[in-house]
């Protein structure tokens, strides 16, 4: 039931992982628990695959939105370009002063 509930899938996976780590030998030694674990694995795989595809879709959408925002907000990039040009000009002036010996 918890695996079918979307809000409890992560918690269920963490609990199952903890139980497997703690009681691995007992689970593997008993045929009935191996069958139960196999059924759990199939169910979890399907559920987690659907969540993984949703997360992947959302990540792609966020990257797209980030690119759109970066394209529209060129102001910060222009400010940086002006700052770099200013630093280069100062460096050139210093280099000219050193050559002239002042």
C-alpha positions, -999 to +999 in steps of 0.1 A: +000+000+000+028+024+008+045+019-025+013+029-043+011+061-023+031+087-042+040+107-010+054+076+007+075+060-020+108+075-009+102+066+027+092+031+017+124+027-003+145+039+026+128+015+050+132-014+027+169-006+021+175-004+058+158-037+065+177-054+037+210-041+051+202-052+086+185-086+079+201-097+046+212-131+058+177-139+072+159-127+040+182-147+017+179-178+038+142-181+036+124-189+004+091-171+012+109-138+020+129-141-013+096-144-032+082-114-013+113-094-020+111-103-057+075-091-059+085-059-040+114-053-064+091-055-095+066-031-079+092-007-068+110-007-101+078+003-120+069+030-094+104+044-093+107+044-131+076+066-134+090+090-107+124+091-124+108+100-157+088+128-141+119+142-124+138+140-157+111+159-174+110+185-147+148+189-148+147+195-186+120+221-182+140+239-155+171+240-177+150+254-205+136+281-183+171+289-170+183+293-206+153+316-214+160+338-183+197+340-192+189+351-227+165+378-215+187+392-188+218+404-207+222+433-183+244+415-159+266+402-188+269+437-202+280+451-168+306+424-166+318+431-201+321+468-192+340+460-161+365+438-180+370+465-206+377+490-178+403+467-161+420+461-195+422+499-201+438+504-166+463+477-173+472+492-207+477+526-190+500+511-164+520+493-191+524+526-210+536+544-178+562+516-171+575+520-207+578+557-205+595+555-171+570+575-151 
